[in-house]
Amino acid sequence: VFDEKYAGNDASILVLALGTIALGASFAAASGLRAINRPAVNFWAALAGLLVTVVVSSLLVVPAGIFGTAIGLVAGFYAMAGYRILAFRAAI
């Protein structure tokens, strides 16, 4: 991507790029939750995302290296987004 130092990380960058979809949806849902006065849900969603990130990354870092860590991070993004979206839909 940038130079030889980063060669071989194309798949990790692609996974991280796909994570931006979840982040966009998550930020939109977080704004909606704040607008309807449910800020605590954002805390629980972030905590769920953190838990998923730590567990998945811990399981995949040894066998898959940076690619496994990227998958773990993005899994946390999607968990957080899913939690927020479901909570928002339930609240409206």
MONORKA-V34773 format. One record per residue. RES is the residue in one letter. SS is DSSP state (a for helix, b for strand, c for the rest). OMEGA is omega in whole degrees, -180 to 180 (* if undefined). D_FIRST is the distance of its C-alpha to the first C-alpha in Angstrom with 2 decimals. Layout:
res=RES ss=SS omega=OMEGA d_first=D_FIRST
res=RES ss=SS omega=OMEGA d_first=D_FIRST
This chain:
res=V ss=c omega=-179 d_first=0.00
res=F ss=c omega=175 d_first=3.80
res=D ss=c omega=-176 d_first=6.02
res=E ss=a omega=-179 d_first=8.09
res=K ss=a omega=-178 d_first=9.06
res=Y ss=a omega=-179 d_first=6.38
res=A ss=c omega=178 d_first=6.66
res=G ss=c omega=-179 d_first=8.70
res=N ss=c omega=-179 d_first=7.94
res=D ss=a omega=-179 d_first=7.13
res=A ss=a omega=179 d_first=10.86
res=S ss=a omega=179 d_first=11.14
res=I ss=a omega=177 d_first=8.98
res=L ss=a omega=178 d_first=11.14
res=V ss=a omega=180 d_first=14.18
res=L ss=a omega=177 d_first=13.70
res=A ss=a omega=177 d_first=13.35
res=L ss=a omega=177 d_first=16.54
res=G ss=a omega=179 d_first=18.12
res=T ss=a omega=176 d_first=18.28
res=I ss=a omega=180 d_first=20.93
res=A ss=a omega=-180 d_first=23.07
res=L ss=a omega=178 d_first=22.70
res=G ss=a omega=178 d_first=23.88
res=A ss=a omega=-179 d_first=26.81
res=S ss=a omega=180 d_first=27.58
res=F ss=a omega=178 d_first=27.82
res=A ss=a omega=179 d_first=30.07
res=A ss=a omega=178 d_first=32.28
res=A ss=a omega=178 d_first=32.47
res=S ss=a omega=178 d_first=33.75
res=G ss=a omega=179 d_first=36.25
res=L ss=a omega=177 d_first=37.46
res=R ss=a omega=-179 d_first=38.04
res=A ss=a omega=179 d_first=39.86
res=I ss=c omega=174 d_first=42.24
res=N ss=c omega=175 d_first=42.81
res=R ss=c omega=-176 d_first=41.11
res=P ss=a omega=-179 d_first=38.81
res=A ss=a omega=179 d_first=39.53
res=V ss=a omega=178 d_first=37.69
res=N ss=a omega=177 d_first=34.44
res=F ss=a omega=-178 d_first=35.12
res=W ss=a omega=177 d_first=35.79
res=A ss=a omega=179 d_first=32.74
res=A ss=a omega=178 d_first=30.52
res=L ss=a omega=177 d_first=32.41
res=A ss=a omega=178 d_first=31.92
res=G ss=a omega=178 d_first=28.16
res=L ss=a omega=180 d_first=28.14
res=L ss=a omega=179 d_first=30.29
res=V ss=a omega=180 d_first=28.14
res=T ss=a omega=-177 d_first=24.97
res=V ss=a omega=-178 d_first=26.80
res=V ss=a omega=-176 d_first=28.45
res=V ss=a omega=179 d_first=25.60
res=S ss=a omega=179 d_first=23.11
res=S ss=a omega=180 d_first=25.92
res=L ss=a omega=-173 d_first=26.61
res=L ss=a omega=-176 d_first=23.10
res=V ss=a omega=-178 d_first=21.59
res=V ss=a omega=-179 d_first=23.54
res=P ss=a omega=-173 d_first=23.11
res=A ss=a omega=177 d_first=19.50
res=G ss=a omega=-177 d_first=17.98
res=I ss=a omega=177 d_first=15.13
res=F ss=a omega=178 d_first=15.00
res=G ss=a omega=178 d_first=18.73
res=T ss=a omega=177 d_first=18.48
res=A ss=a omega=177 d_first=16.13
res=I ss=a omega=179 d_first=18.76
res=G ss=a omega=179 d_first=21.48
res=L ss=a omega=-179 d_first=20.19
res=V ss=a omega=175 d_first=19.85
res=A ss=a omega=176 d_first=23.23
res=G ss=a omega=177 d_first=24.68
res=F ss=a omega=-178 d_first=23.43
res=Y ss=a omega=177 d_first=25.14
res=A ss=a omega=179 d_first=28.21
res=M ss=a omega=180 d_first=28.62
res=A ss=a omega=180 d_first=28.24
res=G ss=a omega=179 d_first=30.66
res=Y ss=a omega=-178 d_first=33.16
res=R ss=a omega=-179 d_first=33.15
res=I ss=a omega=179 d_first=33.46
res=L ss=a omega=179 d_first=36.26
res=A ss=a omega=179 d_first=38.05
res=F ss=a omega=180 d_first=37.87
res=R ss=a omega=179 d_first=39.21
res=A ss=a omega=-175 d_first=41.96
res=A ss=a omega=-177 d_first=42.95
res=I ss=c omega=* d_first=43.38
